[in-house]
Amino acid sequence: MKFRFFLALAALVAASCFAESTNRIQAVSHASAPAASTNDPVELEYQKLMEDDEAALAEIDGWIKENQAFAEQGGGVTKEEISRRILKRVEPVRAAYDEFLKRNPSHGNAHLAYASFLEDIHEEEAALQHMLKAKEVEPKNPAAWNNLANYYGHFGDVTNAFYHYEQAIELDPKEPVYYHNFGTTVFLFRKDVMEYYGMKDEQLVFDKALMLYSNSMRLDPTNFLLATDIAMTYYGIKPVRTEDALKSWQYALKLAEGSLQREGVLIHLARFKMNSGQYDEAHRLMNSVTNSELNDLKIRLLKNLELREHPESATNGVSAATTNELSADLSTTNSPAHDHPHEP
């Protein structure tokens, strides 16, 4: 799967950046589809179009990062100039997609690729039309259903997202991203899930989300970012499922590579241990956190741990404030912002 930057319209106007979306929903590349013959001139043209698309996005991202670096040193060009360059750079890509699809209106992957491009420049309504066309011309393409589900989860009736994820999974039950996306949508839209599926208890919604996550992890068992994303879900489940949360973070720990990932997971484990009253275990875990990049989080958690162990020493409001700050910081420690992959 190739990952792409999500370019909002505001970025075109303000020319601030290609934003790395914090949204966890992922689109899926058509790369998993059977490879077309490299002798097919239409497919060769399509592949060249995709390469040009990626090159444009990479070049624009480079401009913005470079200009941000210069700006931090008191230099750089104006936002208006960067915006002008971006608009000029994306226009040939738009024109190339339009021309290709005039000649190849039934090319489903090209419609999905163009939809991805249009979403990158925040033209969602136009993108929707191309996703719908992709589904029309290639109704058995699960990526079309998944990407439409992503759209409906953002902009339309979320129950359409439920239906489209179900269809994507039915068409390709071995793609982990579909389960992950569906699980995330279920978790985020719990009231809608309860109404749509006739559930009376919110705990059943959590169970459904976790089942979908479990399927995703089963199909992609070595994906650290997926494991941490799933483990983060337990911060939002009430009442807290401490044992399940600890198991989830322990699994993520097995997949961690390098001290930053490993020790970031240890902080999450320590927090759940602390919240369940296992203070000695929390201290033991925190003693293993030595990476300097995690010092602030470590200090905050240890401070909160001290307040939990000795509440008589806490002043009014200190414990709650510390807990809230720590929770916010921990939410990004091991679940990095995903590039929003709007993939064909």
C-alpha positions as a Markdown table, in Angstrom:
| # | Residue | x | y | z |
|---|---|---|---|---|
| 1 | Met | 0.0 | 0.0 | 0.0 |
| 2 | Lys | 1.3 | 3.4 | -0.8 |
| 3 | Phe | 0.7 | 6.3 | 1.6 |
| 4 | Arg | -0.4 | 9.7 | 0.5 |
| 5 | Phe | -0.6 | 13.1 | 2.0 |
| 6 | Phe | -4.0 | 14.7 | 2.5 |
| 7 | Leu | -4.0 | 18.2 | 1.2 |
| 8 | Ala | -6.8 | 20.3 | 2.5 |
| 9 | Leu | -8.2 | 23.3 | 0.7 |
| 10 | Ala | -7.0 | 25.4 | 3.5 |
| 11 | Ala | -3.5 | 24.3 | 2.8 |
| 12 | Leu | -3.9 | 25.4 | -0.8 |
| 13 | Val | -5.0 | 28.8 | 0.4 |
| 14 | Ala | -2.7 | 29.2 | 3.4 |
| 15 | Ala | 0.1 | 27.0 | 1.8 |
| 16 | Ser | 0.9 | 25.9 | 5.3 |
| 17 | Cys | 1.6 | 22.2 | 4.8 |
| 18 | Phe | 0.5 | 18.8 | 3.6 |
| 19 | Ala | -1.2 | 17.7 | 6.8 |
| 20 | Glu | -0.6 | 14.3 | 8.1 |
| 21 | Ser | -4.1 | 13.3 | 9.0 |
| 22 | Thr | -4.8 | 12.1 | 12.5 |
| 23 | Asn | -7.7 | 10.2 | 11.2 |
| 24 | Arg | -7.2 | 6.4 | 11.5 |
| 25 | Ile | -9.3 | 5.5 | 8.4 |
| 26 | Gln | -7.3 | 4.1 | 5.6 |
| 27 | Ala | -7.9 | 3.6 | 1.9 |
| 28 | Val | -6.5 | 0.7 | 0.1 |
| 29 | Ser | -4.3 | 0.6 | -2.9 |
| 30 | His | -5.4 | -1.2 | -6.1 |
| 31 | Ala | -1.9 | -2.8 | -6.0 |
| 32 | Ser | -3.4 | -5.9 | -4.5 |
| 33 | Ala | -5.4 | -6.4 | -7.7 |
| 34 | Pro | -4.0 | -8.7 | -10.4 |
| 35 | Ala | -1.3 | -7.0 | -12.3 |
| 36 | Ala | -2.2 | -5.9 | -15.8 |
| 37 | Ser | -0.1 | -6.9 | -18.7 |
| 38 | Thr | 2.8 | -4.5 | -19.0 |
| 39 | Asn | 2.3 | -4.7 | -22.8 |
| 40 | Asp | -1.1 | -3.1 | -22.5 |
| 41 | Pro | -0.7 | 0.5 | -23.7 |
| 42 | Val | -3.6 | 1.7 | -21.6 |
| 43 | Glu | -2.2 | 0.2 | -18.4 |
| 44 | Leu | 1.3 | 1.6 | -19.2 |
| 45 | Glu | -0.3 | 5.0 | -19.6 |
| 46 | Tyr | -2.2 | 4.6 | -16.4 |
| 47 | Gln | 1.0 | 3.6 | -14.5 |
| 48 | Lys | 2.8 | 6.6 | -15.9 |
| 49 | Leu | -0.1 | 8.8 | -14.7 |
| 50 | Met | 0.2 | 7.4 | -11.2 |
| 51 | Glu | 3.9 | 8.0 | -11.2 |
| 52 | Asp | 3.4 | 11.6 | -12.2 |
| 53 | Asp | 0.7 | 12.0 | -9.5 |
| 54 | Glu | 3.1 | 10.7 | -6.8 |
| 55 | Ala | 6.0 | 12.8 | -8.1 |
| 56 | Ala | 3.9 | 15.9 | -7.9 |
| 57 | Leu | 2.8 | 15.2 | -4.3 |
| 58 | Ala | 6.3 | 14.4 | -3.3 |
| 59 | Glu | 7.7 | 17.6 | -4.9 |
| 60 | Ile | 5.1 | 19.8 | -3.2 |
| 61 | Asp | 5.7 | 18.2 | 0.1 |
| 62 | Gly | 9.4 | 18.9 | -0.4 |
| 63 | Trp | 8.7 | 22.6 | -1.2 |
| 64 | Ile | 6.6 | 23.0 | 2.0 |
| 65 | Lys | 9.1 | 21.3 | 4.3 |
| 66 | Glu | 12.0 | 23.2 | 2.9 |
| 67 | Asn | 10.1 | 26.5 | 3.2 |
| 68 | Gln | 9.1 | 25.7 | 6.7 |
| 69 | Ala | 12.8 | 25.1 | 7.6 |
| 70 | Phe | 13.8 | 28.4 | 6.0 |
| 71 | Ala | 10.9 | 30.2 | 7.8 |
| 72 | Glu | 12.2 | 29.0 | 11.1 |
| 73 | Gln | 15.5 | 30.7 | 10.3 |
| 74 | Gly | 13.7 | 33.9 | 9.3 |
| 75 | Gly | 13.7 | 33.3 | 5.6 |
| 76 | Gly | 11.5 | 31.4 | 3.1 |
| 77 | Val | 8.9 | 32.7 | 0.6 |
| 78 | Thr | 5.4 | 33.9 | 1.3 |
| 79 | Lys | 2.5 | 31.6 | 1.8 |
| 80 | Glu | 0.9 | 33.2 | -1.3 |
| 81 | Glu | 3.9 | 32.2 | -3.4 |
| 82 | Ile | 3.9 | 28.6 | -2.1 |
| 83 | Ser | 0.1 | 28.5 | -2.8 |
| 84 | Arg | 0.7 | 29.7 | -6.4 |
| 85 | Arg | 3.3 | 27.0 | -6.9 |
| 86 | Ile | 1.1 | 24.3 | -5.5 |
| 87 | Leu | -1.8 | 25.2 | -7.7 |
| 88 | Lys | 0.4 | 25.4 | -10.8 |
| 89 | Arg | 1.9 | 21.9 | -9.9 |
| 90 | Val | -1.4 | 20.1 | -9.4 |
| 91 | Glu | -3.1 | 21.4 | -12.6 |
| 92 | Pro | -1.2 | 19.2 | -15.0 |
| 93 | Val | -2.1 | 16.1 | -12.9 |
| 94 | Arg | -5.8 | 17.1 | -12.9 |
| 95 | Ala | -5.7 | 17.6 | -16.7 |
| 96 | Ala | -3.9 | 14.2 | -17.2 |
| 97 | Tyr | -6.6 | 12.4 | -15.2 |
| 98 | Asp | -9.4 | 14.1 | -17.2 |
| 99 | Glu | -7.8 | 13.3 | -20.5 |
| 100 | Phe | -7.1 | 9.7 | -19.6 |
| 101 | Leu | -10.7 | 9.1 | -18.3 |
| 102 | Lys | -12.2 | 10.7 | -21.4 |
| 103 | Arg | -10.6 | 8.0 | -23.4 |
| 104 | Asn | -11.0 | 5.2 | -20.8 |
| 105 | Pro | -14.2 | 5.9 | -19.0 |
| 106 | Ser | -14.5 | 2.3 | -17.7 |
| 107 | His | -11.1 | 2.2 | -16.0 |
| 108 | Gly | -12.2 | 1.7 | -12.4 |
| 109 | Asn | -8.7 | 2.1 | -10.8 |
| 110 | Ala | -8.2 | 5.3 | -12.7 |
| 111 | His | -11.4 | 6.7 | -11.3 |
| 112 | Leu | -10.3 | 5.7 | -7.8 |
| 113 | Ala | -6.9 | 7.3 | -8.3 |
| 114 | Tyr | -8.5 | 10.5 | -9.5 |
| 115 | Ala | -10.8 | 10.4 | -6.5 |
| 116 | Ser | -7.8 | 10.1 | -4.3 |
| 117 | Phe | -6.2 | 13.1 | -6.0 |
| 118 | Leu | -9.4 | 15.2 | -5.7 |
| 119 | Glu | -9.6 | 14.4 | -2.0 |
| 120 | Asp | -6.0 | 15.5 | -1.7 |
| 121 | Ile | -7.0 | 18.9 | -2.9 |
| 122 | His | -10.2 | 18.8 | -0.8 |
| 123 | Glu | -12.7 | 18.4 | -3.6 |
| 124 | Glu | -14.7 | 15.8 | -1.9 |
| 125 | Glu | -17.9 | 16.0 | -3.9 |
| 126 | Ala | -16.0 | 15.6 | -7.2 |
| 127 | Ala | -14.1 | 12.7 | -5.6 |
| 128 | Leu | -17.3 | 11.0 | -4.6 |
| 129 | Gln | -18.5 | 11.0 | -8.2 |
| 130 | His | -15.4 | 9.2 | -9.4 |
| 131 | Met | -15.7 | 6.7 | -6.5 |
| 132 | Leu | -19.3 | 6.0 | -7.5 |
| 133 | Lys | -18.2 | 5.6 | -11.1 |
| 134 | Ala | -15.5 | 3.1 | -10.0 |
| 135 | Lys | -18.1 | 1.0 | -8.2 |
| 136 | Glu | -20.4 | 1.2 | -11.2 |
| 137 | Val | -17.8 | 0.0 | -13.7 |
| 138 | Glu | -16.0 | -2.5 | -11.3 |
| 139 | Pro | -18.6 | -3.6 | -8.8 |
| 140 | Lys | -16.4 | -6.5 | -7.6 |
| 141 | Asn | -13.5 | -4.2 | -6.7 |
| 142 | Pro | -13.4 | -4.1 | -2.9 |
| 143 | Ala | -11.2 | -1.0 | -2.8 |
| 144 | Ala | -14.1 | 1.0 | -4.4 |
| 145 | Trp | -16.5 | -0.1 | -1.6 |
| 146 | Asn | -13.9 | 0.6 | 1.1 |
| 147 | Asn | -13.1 | 4.1 | -0.2 |
| 148 | Leu | -16.8 | 4.9 | -0.5 |
| 149 | Ala | -17.2 | 3.7 | 3.1 |
| 150 | Asn | -14.4 | 6.0 | 4.2 |
| 151 | Tyr | -16.2 | 8.9 | 2.4 |
| 152 | Tyr | -19.6 | 8.2 | 4.0 |
| 153 | Gly | -17.9 | 7.9 | 7.4 |
| 154 | His | -16.6 | 11.5 | 6.9 |
| 155 | Phe | -19.3 | 13.3 | 5.0 |
| 156 | Gly | -22.4 | 11.2 | 4.5 |
| 157 | Asp | -24.9 | 9.0 | 6.3 |
| 158 | Val | -22.6 | 6.8 | 8.4 |
| 159 | Thr | -24.9 | 3.8 | 8.0 |
| 160 | Asn | -23.8 | 3.8 | 4.3 |
| 161 | Ala | -20.3 | 3.4 | 5.6 |
| 162 | Phe | -21.3 | 0.3 | 7.6 |
| 163 | Tyr | -22.9 | -1.2 | 4.5 |
| 164 | His | -20.0 | -0.5 | 2.2 |
| 165 | Tyr | -17.4 | -1.8 | 4.7 |
| 166 | Glu | -19.4 | -5.0 | 4.9 |
| 167 | Gln | -19.4 | -5.3 | 1.1 |
| 168 | Ala | -15.7 | -4.7 | 0.9 |
| 169 | Ile | -15.0 | -7.4 | 3.5 |
| 170 | Glu | -17.3 | -9.8 | 1.7 |
| 171 | Leu | -15.4 | -9.2 | -1.6 |
| 172 | Asp | -12.0 | -9.5 | 0.0 |
| 173 | Pro | -12.1 | -11.1 | 3.5 |
| 174 | Lys | -8.3 | -11.3 | 3.7 |
| 175 | Glu | -7.6 | -7.5 | 3.6 |
| 176 | Pro | -6.8 | -6.3 | 7.2 |
| 177 | Val | -7.4 | -2.6 | 6.4 |
| 178 | Tyr | -11.1 | -3.2 | 5.8 |
| 179 | Tyr | -11.6 | -4.7 | 9.2 |
| 180 | His | -9.5 | -2.0 | 10.8 |
| 181 | Asn | -11.5 | 0.8 | 9.1 |
| 182 | Phe | -14.8 | -0.8 | 10.0 |
| 183 | Gly | -13.8 | -1.3 | 13.6 |
| 184 | Thr | -12.7 | 2.3 | 13.9 |
| 185 | Thr | -16.0 | 3.5 | 12.4 |
| 186 | Val | -18.0 | 1.3 | 14.7 |
| 187 | Phe | -16.1 | 2.6 | 17.7 |
| 188 | Leu | -16.5 | 6.2 | 16.8 |
| 189 | Phe | -20.2 | 6.1 | 15.8 |
| 190 | Arg | -21.5 | 3.9 | 18.7 |
| 191 | Lys | -25.0 | 5.4 | 18.8 |
| 192 | Asp | -25.5 | 4.9 | 15.1 |
| 193 | Val | -24.2 | 1.3 | 15.4 |
| 194 | Met | -26.7 | 0.6 | 18.2 |
| 195 | Glu | -29.6 | 1.8 | 16.1 |
| 196 | Tyr | -28.5 | 0.2 | 12.9 |
| 197 | Tyr | -27.7 | -3.2 | 14.3 |
| 198 | Gly | -30.5 | -3.1 | 17.0 |
| 199 | Met | -28.0 | -3.3 | 19.9 |
| 200 | Lys | -29.3 | -2.3 | 23.4 |
| 201 | Asp | -26.0 | -2.2 | 25.2 |
| 202 | Glu | -23.0 | 0.0 | 24.3 |
| 203 | Gln | -20.7 | -2.8 | 25.5 |
| 204 | Leu | -21.9 | -4.9 | 22.5 |
| 205 | Val | -20.7 | -2.1 | 20.3 |
| 206 | Phe | -17.3 | -2.2 | 21.9 |
| 207 | Asp | -17.3 | -6.0 | 21.4 |
| 208 | Lys | -18.1 | -5.6 | 17.7 |
| 209 | Ala | -15.3 | -3.1 | 17.2 |
| 210 | Leu | -12.8 | -5.2 | 19.1 |
| 211 | Met | -13.8 | -8.3 | 17.0 |
| 212 | Leu | -13.2 | -6.4 | 13.8 |
| 213 | Tyr | -9.8 | -5.2 | 15.2 |
| 214 | Ser | -9.0 | -8.7 | 16.1 |
| 215 | Asn | -9.6 | -9.9 | 12.6 |
| 216 | Ser | -7.4 | -7.1 | 11.3 |
| 217 | Met | -4.6 | -8.1 | 13.6 |
| 218 | Arg | -4.9 | -11.7 | 12.8 |
| 219 | Leu | -4.4 | -10.9 | 9.1 |
| 220 | Asp | -1.5 | -8.5 | 9.8 |
| 221 | Pro | 0.0 | -9.8 | 13.0 |
| 222 | Thr | 3.4 | -8.0 | 12.8 |
| 223 | Asn | 2.1 | -4.5 | 12.2 |
| 224 | Phe | 3.2 | -2.4 | 15.2 |
| 225 | Leu | 1.2 | 0.7 | 14.3 |
| 226 | Leu | -1.9 | -1.4 | 14.0 |
| 227 | Ala | -1.3 | -3.1 | 17.3 |
| 228 | Thr | -0.8 | 0.3 | 19.1 |
| 229 | Asp | -3.8 | 1.8 | 17.4 |
| 230 | Ile | -6.0 | -1.1 | 18.6 |
| 231 | Ala | -4.5 | -0.8 | 22.1 |
| 232 | Met | -5.2 | 2.9 | 22.2 |
| 233 | Thr | -8.9 | 2.0 | 21.9 |
| 234 | Tyr | -9.0 | 0.8 | 25.5 |
| 235 | Tyr | -8.6 | 4.4 | 26.7 |
| 236 | Gly | -12.1 | 5.1 | 25.3 |
| 237 | Ile | -13.9 | 2.0 | 26.7 |
| 238 | Lys | -15.8 | 2.5 | 29.9 |
| 239 | Pro | -15.9 | 0.7 | 32.3 |
| 240 | Val | -12.2 | 0.1 | 31.7 |
| 241 | Arg | -11.3 | -3.4 | 30.6 |
| 242 | Thr | -7.9 | -3.4 | 32.3 |
| 243 | Glu | -6.9 | -7.0 | 31.7 |
| 244 | Asp | -7.7 | -6.8 | 28.0 |
| 245 | Ala | -6.0 | -3.4 | 27.7 |
| 246 | Leu | -2.8 | -4.8 | 29.3 |
| 247 | Lys | -2.9 | -7.9 | 27.0 |
| 248 | Ser | -3.2 | -5.6 | 24.0 |
| 249 | Trp | -0.3 | -3.4 | 25.0 |
| 250 | Gln | 1.8 | -6.4 | 25.9 |
| 251 | Tyr | 1.2 | -7.7 | 22.3 |
| 252 | Ala | 2.3 | -4.3 | 21.0 |
| 253 | Leu | 5.4 | -4.5 | 23.1 |
| 254 | Lys | 6.4 | -7.8 | 21.4 |
| 255 | Leu | 6.3 | -6.0 | 18.0 |
| 256 | Ala | 8.2 | -2.8 | 19.1 |
| 257 | Glu | 11.4 | -2.0 | 17.4 |
| 258 | Gly | 13.9 | 0.3 | 19.0 |
| 259 | Ser | 13.9 | 1.9 | 22.4 |
| 260 | Leu | 11.5 | 4.7 | 21.6 |
| 261 | Gln | 8.7 | 2.3 | 20.5 |
| 262 | Arg | 9.4 | -0.2 | 23.3 |
| 263 | Glu | 9.6 | 2.4 | 26.1 |
| 264 | Gly | 6.6 | 4.3 | 24.8 |
| 265 | Val | 4.6 | 1.1 | 25.2 |
| 266 | Leu | 5.9 | 0.6 | 28.7 |
| 267 | Ile | 4.5 | 4.0 | 29.6 |
| 268 | His | 1.1 | 2.9 | 28.4 |
| 269 | Leu | 1.4 | -0.3 | 30.4 |
| 270 | Ala | 2.4 | 1.6 | 33.5 |
| 271 | Arg | -0.5 | 3.9 | 33.2 |
| 272 | Phe | -3.0 | 1.0 | 33.1 |
| 273 | Lys | -1.2 | -0.6 | 36.0 |
| 274 | Met | -1.4 | 2.6 | 37.9 |
| 275 | Asn | -5.1 | 3.1 | 37.2 |
| 276 | Ser | -5.8 | -0.4 | 38.5 |
| 277 | Gly | -3.9 | 0.2 | 41.7 |
| 278 | Gln | -0.8 | -1.9 | 40.7 |
| 279 | Tyr | 1.6 | 0.8 | 41.8 |
| 280 | Asp | 4.7 | -1.4 | 42.3 |
| 281 | Glu | 4.3 | -2.8 | 38.8 |
| 282 | Ala | 3.9 | 0.7 | 37.4 |
| 283 | His | 7.1 | 1.8 | 39.1 |
| 284 | Arg | 8.9 | -1.3 | 37.8 |
| 285 | Leu | 7.9 | -0.5 | 34.3 |
| 286 | Met | 8.8 | 3.2 | 34.6 |
| 287 | Asn | 12.3 | 2.3 | 35.8 |
| 288 | Ser | 12.9 | 0.8 | 32.3 |
| 289 | Val | 12.0 | 4.0 | 30.6 |
| 290 | Thr | 15.3 | 5.8 | 29.9 |
| 291 | Asn | 14.9 | 7.4 | 26.5 |
| 292 | Ser | 15.4 | 11.1 | 26.8 |
| 293 | Glu | 12.6 | 11.8 | 24.3 |
| 294 | Leu | 10.1 | 10.4 | 26.8 |
| 295 | Asn | 11.4 | 12.3 | 29.8 |
| 296 | Asp | 8.4 | 14.7 | 30.0 |
| 297 | Leu | 5.9 | 11.9 | 29.9 |
| 298 | Lys | 7.8 | 9.9 | 32.4 |
| 299 | Ile | 8.0 | 12.8 | 34.8 |
| 300 | Arg | 4.3 | 13.4 | 34.5 |
| 301 | Leu | 3.3 | 9.8 | 35.0 |
| 302 | Leu | 5.6 | 9.4 | 38.0 |
| 303 | Lys | 4.2 | 12.6 | 39.5 |
| 304 | Asn | 0.7 | 11.2 | 39.0 |
| 305 | Leu | 1.7 | 7.9 | 40.4 |
| 306 | Glu | 3.0 | 9.6 | 43.5 |
| 307 | Leu | -0.3 | 11.4 | 43.9 |
| 308 | Arg | -2.2 | 8.1 | 43.6 |
| 309 | Glu | 0.0 | 6.4 | 46.2 |
| 310 | His | -0.1 | 9.4 | 48.6 |
| 311 | Pro | -3.4 | 11.3 | 47.9 |
| 312 | Glu | -3.0 | 13.2 | 51.2 |
| 313 | Ser | -0.1 | 15.1 | 49.7 |
| 314 | Ala | -2.1 | 16.3 | 46.7 |
| 315 | Thr | -3.4 | 19.8 | 46.5 |
| 316 | Asn | -6.9 | 20.5 | 45.1 |
| 317 | Gly | -7.1 | 19.9 | 41.4 |
| 318 | Val | -3.5 | 18.8 | 40.9 |
| 319 | Ser | -4.2 | 15.1 | 40.5 |
| 320 | Ala | -7.0 | 15.6 | 38.0 |
| 321 | Ala | -5.0 | 18.1 | 35.9 |
| 322 | Thr | -2.0 | 15.8 | 35.8 |
| 323 | Thr | -4.1 | 12.9 | 34.8 |
| 324 | Asn | -5.8 | 14.8 | 32.0 |
| 325 | Glu | -2.5 | 16.2 | 30.6 |
| 326 | Leu | -0.9 | 12.8 | 30.7 |
| 327 | Ser | -3.8 | 11.1 | 29.0 |
| 328 | Ala | -3.6 | 13.7 | 26.1 |
| 329 | Asp | 0.1 | 13.2 | 25.7 |
| 330 | Leu | 0.0 | 9.5 | 25.8 |
| 331 | Ser | -2.6 | 9.4 | 23.1 |
| 332 | Thr | 0.1 | 10.3 | 20.6 |
| 333 | Thr | 3.1 | 8.6 | 22.0 |
| 334 | Asn | 2.7 | 5.2 | 20.3 |
| 335 | Ser | -0.1 | 5.9 | 17.8 |
| 336 | Pro | 1.6 | 8.3 | 15.4 |
| 337 | Ala | -0.5 | 10.3 | 13.1 |
| 338 | His | -1.2 | 8.2 | 10.1 |
| 339 | Asp | -0.6 | 9.7 | 6.7 |
| 340 | His | -4.1 | 9.6 | 5.3 |
| 341 | Pro | -3.8 | 7.1 | 2.5 |
| 342 | His | -6.5 | 7.9 | 0.0 |
| 343 | Glu | -5.5 | 5.1 | -2.3 |
| 344 | Pro | -7.1 | 3.8 | -5.4 |
